[in-house]
Amino acid sequence: MTRNEPAQLSIKEAIETAVVHLTVQGIKDNSWALANPKDWESPIIQRYLREDANYVNGIEALYDEPATASATS
């Protein structure tokens, strides 16, 4: 027996994730400023930054061409 998660829960999580993404990117791009600069060290922001870096590194790895040995004649 399986149970699917309610659509409302998945939509809520998607919206919350989008808000965190937009907020952190806005702070990084200097579109917004934190009232307390120490809030940059917030666990939520730091987790987002780690996950974003891992995502970017994963995408870059997909496009890296493997090194090939050059044949000399």
C-alpha positions as CSV (number, residue, x, y, z in Angstrom):
1,M,0.0,0.0,0.0
2,T,1.3,3.4,-0.9
3,R,0.2,6.9,-0.1
4,N,1.0,9.9,-2.2
5,E,1.8,13.3,-0.6
6,P,-1.0,15.8,-0.9
7,A,-0.7,18.3,-3.8
8,Q,-1.0,21.2,-1.4
9,L,2.1,20.1,0.5
10,S,4.3,19.8,-2.6
11,I,3.1,23.2,-3.8
12,K,3.8,24.8,-0.4
13,E,7.3,23.3,-0.4
14,A,7.9,24.6,-3.9
15,I,6.8,28.1,-3.0
16,E,8.9,28.1,0.2
17,T,12.0,27.0,-1.8
18,A,11.4,29.7,-4.4
19,V,11.1,32.4,-1.8
20,V,14.4,31.3,-0.2
21,H,16.1,31.2,-3.7
22,L,14.9,34.6,-4.6
23,T,15.8,36.1,-1.2
24,V,19.3,34.7,-1.1
25,Q,20.0,35.6,-4.7
26,G,18.7,39.1,-4.1
27,I,21.0,39.5,-1.1
28,K,24.0,38.1,-3.1
29,D,23.2,40.5,-6.0
30,N,22.9,43.4,-3.6
31,S,19.3,43.9,-4.6
32,W,18.5,43.7,-0.9
33,A,20.5,44.3,2.3
34,L,20.1,42.5,5.6
35,A,19.2,44.6,8.6
36,N,21.8,42.5,10.5
37,P,24.7,41.4,8.3
38,K,25.4,38.5,10.7
39,D,22.1,37.0,9.5
40,W,24.1,35.9,6.4
41,E,25.5,33.1,8.6
42,S,21.9,31.8,9.2
43,P,21.7,28.0,8.8
44,I,19.0,28.4,6.2
45,I,21.1,30.7,4.0
46,Q,24.2,28.6,4.5
47,R,22.4,25.4,3.6
48,Y,21.0,27.1,0.5
49,L,24.5,28.3,-0.6
50,R,26.0,24.8,-0.1
51,E,23.2,23.2,-2.1
52,D,23.5,25.8,-4.8
53,A,27.3,25.3,-5.0
54,N,26.8,21.5,-5.2
55,Y,24.2,22.0,-8.0
56,V,26.5,24.3,-10.0
57,N,29.5,21.9,-9.6
58,G,27.3,19.0,-10.7
59,I,26.2,20.9,-13.8
60,E,29.8,21.9,-14.6
61,A,30.9,18.3,-14.2
62,L,28.4,17.2,-16.9
63,Y,30.0,19.6,-19.4
64,D,33.6,18.8,-18.6
65,E,35.1,16.7,-21.3
66,P,37.2,13.7,-20.2
67,A,40.9,14.1,-20.9
68,T,41.9,12.1,-23.9
69,A,45.4,10.9,-24.6
70,S,46.7,12.5,-27.8
71,A,48.3,10.1,-30.3
72,T,51.6,11.0,-31.8
73,S,52.8,9.6,-35.0
